[in-house]
Amino acid sequence: MAYPHDAEMPEIGADEAIELVAGGATLIDVREQDEWDAGHAPTAQLLPMSVLRDRIDELPTGKQLLVICHSGGRSLRVTDLLLKSGYDAVNVIGGMTAWAAAGGPVEQPAQ
């Protein structure tokens, strides 16, 4: 189904995203490698926004993708791009900042 460009952007809060990911939903982290290395959701797939166009075929099709970044700005733009490309994508409002504040699991680097 094509994304209706005049439709409201599909978004969910961190609490709902945490529940969906715990149930097996696919979380796509669009931050850069250094941000990922500083801490990320354990089951997330890293696909930085900077390389998305070159690697978009790595994304699973036929399932909903939850898109997350640091605070929600990049993931909003990526969600829009994915929707226009035929993916079922949803922006996670507030990004990893909201995810961590809501108690979502965060894998930290070894100290």
Biopython code that builds the backbone (N, CA, C, O; Angstrom):
import numpy as np
from Bio.PDB.StructureBuilder import StructureBuilder

atoms = [
    (1, "MET", "N", (0.845, -1.184, 0.000)),
    (1, "MET", "CA", (0.000, 0.000, 0.000)),
    (1, "MET", "C", (0.885, 1.240, 0.000)),
    (1, "MET", "O", (1.805, 1.349, 0.812)),
    (2, "ALA", "N", (0.622, 2.143, -0.875)),
    (2, "ALA", "CA", (1.408, 3.367, -0.963)),
    (2, "ALA", "C", (1.091, 4.284, 0.211)),
    (2, "ALA", "O", (-0.042, 4.342, 0.689)),
    (3, "TYR", "N", (2.094, 4.983, 0.654)),
    (3, "TYR", "CA", (1.947, 5.929, 1.757)),
    (3, "TYR", "C", (1.252, 7.184, 1.244)),
    (3, "TYR", "O", (1.749, 7.834, 0.324)),
    (4, "PRO", "N", (0.112, 7.531, 1.826)),
    (4, "PRO", "CA", (-0.561, 8.777, 1.420)),
    (4, "PRO", "C", (0.179, 9.968, 2.009)),
    (4, "PRO", "O", (0.119, 10.196, 3.217)),
    (5, "HIS", "N", (0.868, 10.724, 1.180)),
    (5, "HIS", "CA", (1.766, 11.780, 1.631)),
    (5, "HIS", "C", (1.083, 12.863, 2.452)),
    (5, "HIS", "O", (1.754, 13.596, 3.179)),
    (6, "ASP", "N", (-0.216, 12.974, 2.353)),
    (6, "ASP", "CA", (-0.903, 13.980, 3.151)),
    (6, "ASP", "C", (-1.436, 13.401, 4.458)),
    (6, "ASP", "O", (-2.082, 14.102, 5.237)),
    (7, "ALA", "N", (-1.161, 12.122, 4.693)),
    (7, "ALA", "CA", (-1.619, 11.474, 5.918)),
    (7, "ALA", "C", (-0.695, 11.838, 7.079)),
    (7, "ALA", "O", (0.447, 12.248, 6.874)),
    (8, "GLU", "N", (-1.196, 11.685, 8.271)),
    (8, "GLU", "CA", (-0.397, 11.932, 9.463)),
    (8, "GLU", "C", (0.668, 10.852, 9.593)),
    (8, "GLU", "O", (0.409, 9.682, 9.314)),
    (9, "MET", "N", (1.853, 11.239, 10.011)),
    (9, "MET", "CA", (2.962, 10.302, 10.178)),
    (9, "MET", "C", (2.623, 9.290, 11.269)),
    (9, "MET", "O", (2.231, 9.680, 12.369)),
    (10, "PRO", "N", (2.767, 7.993, 10.980)),
    (10, "PRO", "CA", (2.520, 7.002, 12.026)),
    (10, "PRO", "C", (3.626, 7.066, 13.076)),
    (10, "PRO", "O", (4.809, 6.950, 12.755)),
    (11, "GLU", "N", (3.227, 7.249, 14.324)),
    (11, "GLU", "CA", (4.169, 7.363, 15.430)),
    (11, "GLU", "C", (3.643, 6.606, 16.637)),
    (11, "GLU", "O", (2.435, 6.460, 16.823)),
    (12, "ILE", "N", (4.580, 6.126, 17.457)),
    (12, "ILE", "CA", (4.220, 5.495, 18.723)),
    (12, "ILE", "C", (5.166, 6.010, 19.796)),
    (12, "ILE", "O", (6.268, 6.474, 19.501)),
    (13, "GLY", "N", (4.723, 5.923, 21.039)),
    (13, "GLY", "CA", (5.562, 6.312, 22.160)),
    (13, "GLY", "C", (6.512, 5.197, 22.550)),
    (13, "GLY", "O", (6.380, 4.061, 22.097)),
    (14, "ALA", "N", (7.461, 5.535, 23.389)),
    (14, "ALA", "CA", (8.475, 4.577, 23.821)),
    (14, "ALA", "C", (7.867, 3.380, 24.550)),
    (14, "ALA", "O", (8.293, 2.245, 24.333)),
    (15, "ASP", "N", (6.878, 3.621, 25.411)),
    (15, "ASP", "CA", (6.256, 2.511, 26.150)),
    (15, "ASP", "C", (5.686, 1.466, 25.208)),
    (15, "ASP", "O", (5.902, 0.267, 25.391)),
    (16, "GLU", "N", (4.950, 1.930, 24.191)),
    (16, "GLU", "CA", (4.355, 0.992, 23.229)),
    (16, "GLU", "C", (5.442, 0.311, 22.405)),
    (16, "GLU", "O", (5.344, -0.881, 22.113)),
    (17, "ALA", "N", (6.471, 1.056, 22.030)),
    (17, "ALA", "CA", (7.569, 0.471, 21.256)),
    (17, "ALA", "C", (8.265, -0.634, 22.044)),
    (17, "ALA", "O", (8.581, -1.689, 21.494)),
    (18, "ILE", "N", (8.500, -0.393, 23.324)),
    (18, "ILE", "CA", (9.149, -1.391, 24.181)),
    (18, "ILE", "C", (8.321, -2.670, 24.213)),
    (18, "ILE", "O", (8.867, -3.767, 24.099)),
    (19, "GLU", "N", (7.014, -2.534, 24.368)),
    (19, "GLU", "CA", (6.125, -3.701, 24.389)),
    (19, "GLU", "C", (6.150, -4.444, 23.058)),
    (19, "GLU", "O", (6.228, -5.672, 23.031)),
    (20, "LEU", "N", (6.085, -3.700, 21.955)),
    (20, "LEU", "CA", (6.088, -4.330, 20.635)),
    (20, "LEU", "C", (7.397, -5.063, 20.367)),
    (20, "LEU", "O", (7.393, -6.174, 19.837)),
    (21, "VAL", "N", (8.518, -4.444, 20.733)),
    (21, "VAL", "CA", (9.822, -5.082, 20.524)),
    (21, "VAL", "C", (9.948, -6.327, 21.398)),
    (21, "VAL", "O", (10.489, -7.341, 20.956)),
    (22, "ALA", "N", (9.454, -6.260, 22.634)),
    (22, "ALA", "CA", (9.470, -7.441, 23.516)),
    (22, "ALA", "C", (8.661, -8.580, 22.909)),
    (22, "ALA", "O", (8.943, -9.752, 23.160)),
    (23, "GLY", "N", (7.651, -8.233, 22.107)),
    (23, "GLY", "CA", (6.827, -9.233, 21.431)),
    (23, "GLY", "C", (7.379, -9.665, 20.085)),
    (23, "GLY", "O", (6.741, -10.444, 19.376)),
    (24, "GLY", "N", (8.563, -9.167, 19.720)),
    (24, "GLY", "CA", (9.196, -9.619, 18.488)),
    (24, "GLY", "C", (9.208, -8.626, 17.341)),
    (24, "GLY", "O", (9.664, -8.965, 16.248)),
    (25, "ALA", "N", (8.720, -7.406, 17.556)),
    (25, "ALA", "CA", (8.719, -6.403, 16.486)),
    (25, "ALA", "C", (10.155, -6.026, 16.108)),
    (25, "ALA", "O", (11.072, -6.149, 16.920)),
    (26, "THR", "N", (10.335, -5.568, 14.878)),
    (26, "THR", "CA", (11.647, -5.184, 14.366)),
    (26, "THR", "C", (11.914, -3.713, 14.651)),
    (26, "THR", "O", (11.146, -2.840, 14.248)),
    (27, "LEU", "N", (13.019, -3.449, 15.355)),
    (27, "LEU", "CA", (13.431, -2.095, 15.689)),
    (27, "LEU", "C", (14.651, -1.737, 14.841)),
    (27, "LEU", "O", (15.668, -2.429, 14.880)),
    (28, "ILE", "N", (14.542, -0.657, 14.081)),
    (28, "ILE", "CA", (15.622, -0.187, 13.226)),
    (28, "ILE", "C", (16.200, 1.084, 13.844)),
    (28, "ILE", "O", (15.497, 2.082, 14.001)),
    (29, "ASP", "N", (17.483, 1.041, 14.191)),
    (29, "ASP", "CA", (18.176, 2.181, 14.793)),
    (29, "ASP", "C", (18.932, 2.900, 13.682)),
    (29, "ASP", "O", (19.819, 2.321, 13.055)),
    (30, "VAL", "N", (18.582, 4.171, 13.437)),
    (30, "VAL", "CA", (19.168, 4.916, 12.323)),
    (30, "VAL", "C", (20.270, 5.883, 12.758)),
    (30, "VAL", "O", (20.668, 6.757, 11.988)),
    (31, "ARG", "N", (20.761, 5.728, 13.988)),
    (31, "ARG", "CA", (21.861, 6.566, 14.456)),
    (31, "ARG", "C", (23.172, 6.097, 13.821)),
    (31, "ARG", "O", (23.211, 5.070, 13.143)),
    (32, "GLU", "N", (24.225, 6.849, 14.046)),
    (32, "GLU", "CA", (25.540, 6.489, 13.520)),
    (32, "GLU", "C", (26.219, 5.483, 14.448)),
    (32, "GLU", "O", (25.813, 5.309, 15.597)),
    (33, "GLN", "N", (27.255, 4.828, 13.936)),
    (33, "GLN", "CA", (27.938, 3.763, 14.667)),
    (33, "GLN", "C", (28.409, 4.199, 16.050)),
    (33, "GLN", "O", (28.255, 3.443, 17.010)),
    (34, "ASP", "N", (28.982, 5.406, 16.181)),
    (34, "ASP", "CA", (29.473, 5.853, 17.483)),
    (34, "ASP", "C", (28.347, 6.014, 18.494)),
    (34, "ASP", "O", (28.532, 5.753, 19.683)),
    (35, "GLU", "N", (27.176, 6.445, 18.019)),
    (35, "GLU", "CA", (26.013, 6.566, 18.915)),
    (35, "GLU", "C", (25.538, 5.186, 19.348)),
    (35, "GLU", "O", (25.224, 4.967, 20.518)),
    (36, "TRP", "N", (25.489, 4.257, 18.400)),
    (36, "TRP", "CA", (25.113, 2.867, 18.659)),
    (36, "TRP", "C", (26.055, 2.265, 19.700)),
    (36, "TRP", "O", (25.619, 1.623, 20.655)),
    (37, "ASP", "N", (27.354, 2.484, 19.496)),
    (37, "ASP", "CA", (28.353, 1.924, 20.397)),
    (37, "ASP", "C", (28.202, 2.439, 21.826)),
    (37, "ASP", "O", (28.577, 1.747, 22.772)),
    (38, "ALA", "N", (27.662, 3.637, 21.994)),
    (38, "ALA", "CA", (27.472, 4.228, 23.320)),
    (38, "ALA", "C", (26.295, 3.604, 24.070)),
    (38, "ALA", "O", (26.190, 3.758, 25.287)),
    (39, "GLY", "N", (25.420, 2.911, 23.367)),
    (39, "GLY", "CA", (24.274, 2.258, 23.985)),
    (39, "GLY", "C", (23.137, 2.121, 23.006)),
    (39, "GLY", "O", (22.801, 3.070, 22.296)),
    (40, "HIS", "N", (22.530, 0.923, 22.962)),
    (40, "HIS", "CA", (21.450, 0.666, 22.016)),
    (40, "HIS", "C", (20.509, -0.414, 22.555)),
    (40, "HIS", "O", (20.850, -1.154, 23.478)),
    (41, "ALA", "N", (19.337, -0.484, 21.966)),
    (41, "ALA", "CA", (18.394, -1.547, 22.328)),
    (41, "ALA", "C", (18.988, -2.876, 21.850)),
    (41, "ALA", "O", (19.422, -2.973, 20.703)),
    (42, "PRO", "N", (19.015, -3.891, 22.702)),
    (42, "PRO", "CA", (19.695, -5.146, 22.380)),
    (42, "PRO", "C", (19.250, -5.826, 21.088)),
    (42, "PRO", "O", (20.079, -6.419, 20.398)),
    (43, "THR", "N", (17.991, -5.758, 20.748)),
    (43, "THR", "CA", (17.515, -6.468, 19.554)),
    (43, "THR", "C", (17.416, -5.584, 18.314)),
    (43, "THR", "O", (16.966, -6.038, 17.261)),
    (44, "ALA", "N", (17.832, -4.334, 18.433)),
    (44, "ALA", "CA", (17.732, -3.405, 17.298)),
    (44, "ALA", "C", (18.696, -3.780, 16.185)),
    (44, "ALA", "O", (19.736, -4.396, 16.419)),
    (45, "GLN", "N", (18.330, -3.398, 14.979)),
    (45, "GLN", "CA", (19.201, -3.534, 13.808)),
    (45, "GLN", "C", (19.731, -2.148, 13.472)),
    (45, "GLN", "O", (18.950, -1.217, 13.279)),
    (46, "LEU", "N", (21.055, -2.001, 13.401)),
    (46, "LEU", "CA", (21.660, -0.717, 13.072)),
    (46, "LEU", "C", (21.653, -0.524, 11.554)),
    (46, "LEU", "O", (22.160, -1.360, 10.806)),
    (47, "LEU", "N", (21.078, 0.579, 11.123)),
    (47, "LEU", "CA", (21.111, 0.984, 9.718)),
    (47, "LEU", "C", (21.146, 2.506, 9.702)),
    (47, "LEU", "O", (20.105, 3.153, 9.592)),
    (48, "PRO", "N", (22.358, 3.086, 9.813)),
    (48, "PRO", "CA", (22.478, 4.543, 9.923)),
    (48, "PRO", "C", (21.789, 5.287, 8.786)),
    (48, "PRO", "O", (21.806, 4.856, 7.633)),
    (49, "MET", "N", (21.192, 6.400, 9.140)),
    (49, "MET", "CA", (20.515, 7.235, 8.153)),
    (49, "MET", "C", (21.465, 7.615, 7.020)),
    (49, "MET", "O", (21.044, 7.726, 5.868)),
    (50, "SER", "N", (22.739, 7.813, 7.338)),
    (50, "SER", "CA", (23.712, 8.248, 6.336)),
    (50, "SER", "C", (23.945, 7.222, 5.231)),
    (50, "SER", "O", (24.423, 7.581, 4.155)),
    (51, "VAL", "N", (23.617, 5.956, 5.474)),
    (51, "VAL", "CA", (23.826, 4.915, 4.461)),
    (51, "VAL", "C", (22.524, 4.222, 4.060)),
    (51, "VAL", "O", (22.538, 3.248, 3.308)),
    (52, "LEU", "N", (21.431, 4.717, 4.552)),
    (52, "LEU", "CA", (20.144, 4.057, 4.336)),
    (52, "LEU", "C", (19.831, 3.829, 2.860)),
    (52, "LEU", "O", (19.452, 2.723, 2.475)),
    (53, "ARG", "N", (19.981, 4.838, 2.047)),
    (53, "ARG", "CA", (19.641, 4.692, 0.623)),
    (53, "ARG", "C", (20.451, 3.590, -0.050)),
    (53, "ARG", "O", (19.940, 2.909, -0.939)),
    (54, "ASP", "N", (21.707, 3.403, 0.359)),
    (54, "ASP", "CA", (22.559, 2.370, -0.228)),
    (54, "ASP", "C", (22.270, 0.978, 0.321)),
    (54, "ASP", "O", (22.580, -0.023, -0.324)),
    (55, "ARG", "N", (21.678, 0.915, 1.505)),
    (55, "ARG", "CA", (21.494, -0.382, 2.165)),
    (55, "ARG", "C", (20.028, -0.696, 2.482)),
    (55, "ARG", "O", (19.747, -1.592, 3.278)),
    (56, "ILE", "N", (19.101, 0.031, 1.868)),
    (56, "ILE", "CA", (17.680, -0.135, 2.187)),
    (56, "ILE", "C", (17.204, -1.568, 1.949)),
    (56, "ILE", "O", (16.262, -2.024, 2.598)),
    (57, "ASP", "N", (17.850, -2.278, 1.024)),
    (57, "ASP", "CA", (17.438, -3.650, 0.725)),
    (57, "ASP", "C", (17.753, -4.620, 1.862)),
    (57, "ASP", "O", (17.336, -5.778, 1.809)),
    (58, "GLU", "N", (18.476, -4.176, 2.885)),
    (58, "GLU", "CA", (18.747, -5.016, 4.055)),
    (58, "GLU", "C", (17.548, -5.087, 5.004)),
    (58, "GLU", "O", (17.501, -5.932, 5.898)),
    (59, "LEU", "N", (16.591, -4.197, 4.799)),
    (59, "LEU", "CA", (15.424, -4.163, 5.683)),
    (59, "LEU", "C", (14.448, -5.275, 5.321)),
    (59, "LEU", "O", (14.244, -5.578, 4.145)),
    (60, "PRO", "N", (13.848, -5.880, 6.342)),
    (60, "PRO", "CA", (12.837, -6.903, 6.061)),
    (60, "PRO", "C", (11.583, -6.272, 5.459)),
    (60, "PRO", "O", (11.196, -5.162, 5.827)),
    (61, "THR", "N", (10.967, -6.978, 4.550)),
    (61, "THR", "CA", (9.715, -6.511, 3.958)),
    (61, "THR", "C", (8.567, -7.335, 4.523)),
    (61, "THR", "O", (8.770, -8.429, 5.049)),
    (62, "GLY", "N", (7.371, -6.800, 4.408)),
    (62, "GLY", "CA", (6.193, -7.536, 4.842)),
    (62, "GLY", "C", (5.942, -7.508, 6.335)),
    (62, "GLY", "O", (5.073, -8.226, 6.830)),
    (63, "LYS", "N", (6.687, -6.692, 7.058)),
    (63, "LYS", "CA", (6.435, -6.558, 8.490)),
    (63, "LYS", "C", (6.653, -5.115, 8.893)),
    (63, "LYS", "O", (7.355, -4.367, 8.213)),
    (64, "GLN", "N", (6.050, -4.733, 9.998)),
    (64, "GLN", "CA", (6.167, -3.363, 10.475)),
    (64, "GLN", "C", (7.565, -3.124, 11.043)),
    (64, "GLN", "O", (8.119, -3.957, 11.759)),
    (65, "LEU", "N", (8.114, -1.962, 10.701)),
    (65, "LEU", "CA", (9.422, -1.559, 11.192)),
    (65, "LEU", "C", (9.258, -0.378, 12.142)),
    (65, "LEU", "O", (8.653, 0.631, 11.780)),
    (66, "LEU", "N", (9.788, -0.497, 13.342)),
    (66, "LEU", "CA", (9.807, 0.605, 14.288)),
    (66, "LEU", "C", (11.140, 1.305, 14.100)),
    (66, "LEU", "O", (12.187, 0.661, 14.165)),
    (67, "VAL", "N", (11.123, 2.608, 13.868)),
    (67, "VAL", "CA", (12.337, 3.361, 13.537)),
    (67, "VAL", "C", (12.685, 4.281, 14.701)),
    (67, "VAL", "O", (11.848, 5.045, 15.182)),
    (68, "ILE", "N", (13.949, 4.190, 15.147)),
    (68, "ILE", "CA", (14.388, 4.951, 16.317)),
    (68, "ILE", "C", (15.735, 5.612, 16.041)),
    (68, "ILE", "O", (16.551, 5.091, 15.281)),
    (69, "CYS", "N", (15.954, 6.772, 16.671)),
    (69, "CYS", "CA", (17.246, 7.459, 16.611)),
    (69, "CYS", "C", (17.559, 7.946, 18.023)),
    (69, "CYS", "O", (17.188, 7.290, 18.996)),
    (70, "HIS", "N", (18.229, 9.077, 18.148)),
    (70, "HIS", "CA", (18.551, 9.584, 19.486)),
    (70, "HIS", "C", (17.341, 10.250, 20.141)),
    (70, "HIS", "O", (16.966, 9.910, 21.263)),
    (71, "SER", "N", (16.733, 11.207, 19.424)),
    (71, "SER", "CA", (15.627, 11.954, 20.031)),
    (71, "SER", "C", (14.363, 12.003, 19.177)),
    (71, "SER", "O", (13.359, 12.569, 19.610)),
    (72, "GLY", "N", (14.387, 11.432, 17.990)),
    (72, "GLY", "CA", (13.175, 11.347, 17.174)),
    (72, "GLY", "C", (13.191, 12.127, 15.878)),
    (72, "GLY", "O", (12.281, 11.961, 15.066)),
    (73, "GLY", "N", (14.185, 12.973, 15.643)),
    (73, "GLY", "CA", (14.216, 13.775, 14.426)),
    (73, "GLY", "C", (14.623, 12.988, 13.190)),
    (73, "GLY", "O", (13.926, 13.010, 12.175)),
    (74, "ARG", "N", (15.745, 12.296, 13.276)),
    (74, "ARG", "CA", (16.203, 11.492, 12.133)),
    (74, "ARG", "C", (15.238, 10.355, 11.844)),
    (74, "ARG", "O", (14.946, 10.057, 10.685)),
    (75, "SER", "N", (14.743, 9.722, 12.899)),
    (75, "SER", "CA", (13.832, 8.599, 12.684)),
    (75, "SER", "C", (12.536, 9.055, 12.016)),
    (75, "SER", "O", (11.928, 8.294, 11.264)),
    (76, "LEU", "N", (12.114, 10.275, 12.281)),
    (76, "LEU", "CA", (10.934, 10.826, 11.621)),
    (76, "LEU", "C", (11.187, 10.933, 10.116)),
    (76, "LEU", "O", (10.335, 10.549, 9.315)),
    (77, "ARG", "N", (12.352, 11.453, 9.731)),
    (77, "ARG", "CA", (12.691, 11.584, 8.310)),
    (77, "ARG", "C", (12.845, 10.218, 7.647)),
    (77, "ARG", "O", (12.400, 10.022, 6.516)),
    (78, "VAL", "N", (13.475, 9.274, 8.348)),
    (78, "VAL", "CA", (13.648, 7.928, 7.796)),
    (78, "VAL", "C", (12.306, 7.226, 7.670)),
    (78, "VAL", "O", (12.056, 6.546, 6.676)),
    (79, "THR", "N", (11.447, 7.380, 8.657)),
    (79, "THR", "CA", (10.113, 6.775, 8.582)),
    (79, "THR", "C", (9.381, 7.275, 7.355)),
    (79, "THR", "O", (8.757, 6.489, 6.641)),
    (80, "ASP", "N", (9.451, 8.570, 7.100)),
    (80, "ASP", "CA", (8.818, 9.149, 5.920)),
    (80, "ASP", "C", (9.382, 8.527, 4.641)),
    (80, "ASP", "O", (8.624, 8.147, 3.749)),
    (81, "LEU", "N", (10.699, 8.423, 4.551)),
    (81, "LEU", "CA", (11.345, 7.819, 3.383)),
    (81, "LEU", "C", (10.913, 6.365, 3.203)),
    (81, "LEU", "O", (10.611, 5.937, 2.089)),
    (82, "LEU", "N", (10.885, 5.607, 4.300)),
    (82, "LEU", "CA", (10.499, 4.195, 4.214)),
    (82, "LEU", "C", (9.044, 4.047, 3.771)),
    (82, "LEU", "O", (8.727, 3.192, 2.943)),
    (83, "LEU", "N", (8.178, 4.863, 4.313)),
    (83, "LEU", "CA", (6.775, 4.812, 3.912)),
    (83, "LEU", "C", (6.633, 5.100, 2.419)),
    (83, "LEU", "O", (5.881, 4.420, 1.720)),
    (84, "LYS", "N", (7.344, 6.093, 1.941)),
    (84, "LYS", "CA", (7.300, 6.445, 0.515)),
    (84, "LYS", "C", (7.909, 5.347, -0.355)),
    (84, "LYS", "O", (7.620, 5.266, -1.549)),
    (85, "SER", "N", (8.754, 4.499, 0.243)),
    (85, "SER", "CA", (9.387, 3.396, -0.480)),
    (85, "SER", "C", (8.595, 2.097, -0.354)),
    (85, "SER", "O", (9.040, 1.049, -0.825)),
    (86, "GLY", "N", (7.418, 2.162, 0.282)),
    (86, "GLY", "CA", (6.550, 0.989, 0.369)),
    (86, "GLY", "C", (6.688, 0.153, 1.622)),
    (86, "GLY", "O", (6.051, -0.895, 1.730)),
    (87, "TYR", "N", (7.502, 0.584, 2.575)),
    (87, "TYR", "CA", (7.644, -0.147, 3.831)),
    (87, "TYR", "C", (6.558, 0.276, 4.817)),
    (87, "TYR", "O", (6.028, 1.384, 4.736)),
    (88, "ASP", "N", (6.237, -0.615, 5.743)),
    (88, "ASP", "CA", (5.311, -0.325, 6.840)),
    (88, "ASP", "C", (6.172, 0.133, 8.011)),
    (88, "ASP", "O", (6.664, -0.690, 8.783)),
    (89, "ALA", "N", (6.354, 1.442, 8.144)),
    (89, "ALA", "CA", (7.263, 1.993, 9.148)),
    (89, "ALA", "C", (6.527, 2.914, 10.108)),
    (89, "ALA", "O", (5.555, 3.575, 9.743)),
    (90, "VAL", "N", (7.019, 2.942, 11.358)),
    (90, "VAL", "CA", (6.448, 3.769, 12.415)),
    (90, "VAL", "C", (7.591, 4.441, 13.162)),
    (90, "VAL", "O", (8.562, 3.783, 13.535)),
    (91, "ASN", "N", (7.481, 5.736, 13.379)),
    (91, "ASN", "CA", (8.477, 6.495, 14.121)),
    (91, "ASN", "C", (8.282, 6.309, 15.627)),
    (91, "ASN", "O", (7.158, 6.368, 16.127)),
    (92, "VAL", "N", (9.389, 6.083, 16.347)),
    (92, "VAL", "CA", (9.346, 6.015, 17.807)),
    (92, "VAL", "C", (9.622, 7.425, 18.333)),
    (92, "VAL", "O", (10.738, 7.933, 18.229)),
    (93, "ILE", "N", (8.593, 8.039, 18.895)),
    (93, "ILE", "CA", (8.681, 9.415, 19.395)),
    (93, "ILE", "C", (9.692, 9.496, 20.541)),
    (93, "ILE", "O", (9.658, 8.689, 21.470)),
    (94, "GLY", "N", (10.577, 10.466, 20.462)),
    (94, "GLY", "CA", (11.543, 10.700, 21.537)),
    (94, "GLY", "C", (12.798, 9.856, 21.460)),
    (94, "GLY", "O", (13.724, 10.052, 22.247)),
    (95, "GLY", "N", (12.843, 8.924, 20.531)),
    (95, "GLY", "CA", (14.043, 8.130, 20.285)),
    (95, "GLY", "C", (14.556, 7.348, 21.480)),
    (95, "GLY", "O", (13.806, 7.001, 22.392)),
    (96, "MET", "N", (15.874, 7.077, 21.451)),
    (96, "MET", "CA", (16.503, 6.304, 22.522)),
    (96, "MET", "C", (16.459, 7.035, 23.853)),
    (96, "MET", "O", (16.503, 6.404, 24.909)),
    (97, "THR", "N", (16.372, 8.352, 23.813)),
    (97, "THR", "CA", (16.238, 9.119, 25.057)),
    (97, "THR", "C", (14.951, 8.712, 25.768)),
    (97, "THR", "O", (14.964, 8.427, 26.965)),
    (98, "ALA", "N", (13.839, 8.684, 25.030)),
    (98, "ALA", "CA", (12.549, 8.284, 25.603)),
    (98, "ALA", "C", (12.534, 6.792, 25.924)),
    (98, "ALA", "O", (11.975, 6.380, 26.940)),
    (99, "TRP", "N", (13.149, 5.979, 25.054)),
    (99, "TRP", "CA", (13.217, 4.529, 25.264)),
    (99, "TRP", "C", (13.867, 4.227, 26.618)),
    (99, "TRP", "O", (13.317, 3.473, 27.421)),
    (100, "ALA", "N", (15.034, 4.815, 26.865)),
    (100, "ALA", "CA", (15.747, 4.571, 28.125)),
    (100, "ALA", "C", (14.962, 5.114, 29.319)),
    (100, "ALA", "O", (14.897, 4.464, 30.363)),
    (101, "ALA", "N", (14.370, 6.296, 29.173)),
    (101, "ALA", "CA", (13.594, 6.896, 30.264)),
    (101, "ALA", "C", (12.372, 6.055, 30.612)),
    (101, "ALA", "O", (11.921, 6.056, 31.758)),
    (102, "ALA", "N", (11.838, 5.339, 29.628)),
    (102, "ALA", "CA", (10.662, 4.491, 29.858)),
    (102, "ALA", "C", (11.047, 3.108, 30.381)),
    (102, "ALA", "O", (10.179, 2.261, 30.593)),
    (103, "GLY", "N", (12.328, 2.880, 30.588)),
    (103, "GLY", "CA", (12.777, 1.605, 31.138)),
    (103, "GLY", "C", (13.089, 0.554, 30.101)),
    (103, "GLY", "O", (13.227, -0.623, 30.437)),
    (104, "GLY", "N", (13.203, 0.954, 28.837)),
    (104, "GLY", "CA", (13.552, 0.000, 27.792)),
    (104, "GLY", "C", (14.969, -0.511, 27.980)),
    (104, "GLY", "O", (15.830, 0.218, 28.472)),
    (105, "PRO", "N", (15.218, -1.749, 27.595)),
    (105, "PRO", "CA", (16.565, -2.298, 27.764)),
    (105, "PRO", "C", (17.571, -1.562, 26.869)),
    (105, "PRO", "O", (17.290, -1.261, 25.709)),
    (106, "VAL", "N", (18.726, -1.287, 27.428)),
    (106, "VAL", "CA", (19.799, -0.616, 26.687)),
    (106, "VAL", "C", (21.092, -1.410, 26.936)),
    (106, "VAL", "O", (21.520, -1.595, 28.075)),
    (107, "GLU", "N", (21.681, -1.859, 25.862)),
    (107, "GLU", "CA", (22.955, -2.566, 25.949)),
    (107, "GLU", "C", (24.064, -1.522, 25.947)),
    (107, "GLU", "O", (24.214, -0.757, 24.994)),
    (108, "GLN", "N", (24.830, -1.504, 27.018)),
    (108, "GLN", "CA", (25.907, -0.532, 27.177)),
    (108, "GLN", "C", (27.237, -1.183, 26.777)),
    (108, "GLN", "O", (27.372, -2.405, 26.837)),
    (109, "PRO", "N", (28.213, -0.370, 26.370)),
    (109, "PRO", "CA", (29.517, -0.929, 26.040)),
    (109, "PRO", "C", (30.194, -1.488, 27.295)),
    (109, "PRO", "O", (29.928, -1.042, 28.411)),
    (110, "ALA", "N", (31.070, -2.470, 27.089)),
    (110, "ALA", "CA", (31.822, -3.034, 28.216)),
    (110, "ALA", "C", (32.737, -1.971, 28.791)),
    (110, "ALA", "O", (33.402, -1.247, 28.049)),
    (111, "GLN", "N", (32.771, -1.876, 30.099)),
    (111, "GLN", "CA", (33.599, -0.866, 30.767)),
    (111, "GLN", "C", (34.984, -1.396, 31.028)),
    (111, "GLN", "O", (35.822, -0.686, 31.584)),
]
sb = StructureBuilder()
sb.init_structure("model")
sb.init_model(0)
sb.init_chain("A")
sb.init_seg("    ")
for serial, (resi, resn, name, xyz) in enumerate(atoms, 1):
    if name == "N":
        sb.init_residue(resn, " ", resi, " ")
    sb.init_atom(name, np.array(xyz, "f"), 0.0, 1.0, " ", f" {name:<3s}", serial, name[0])
structure = sb.get_structure()
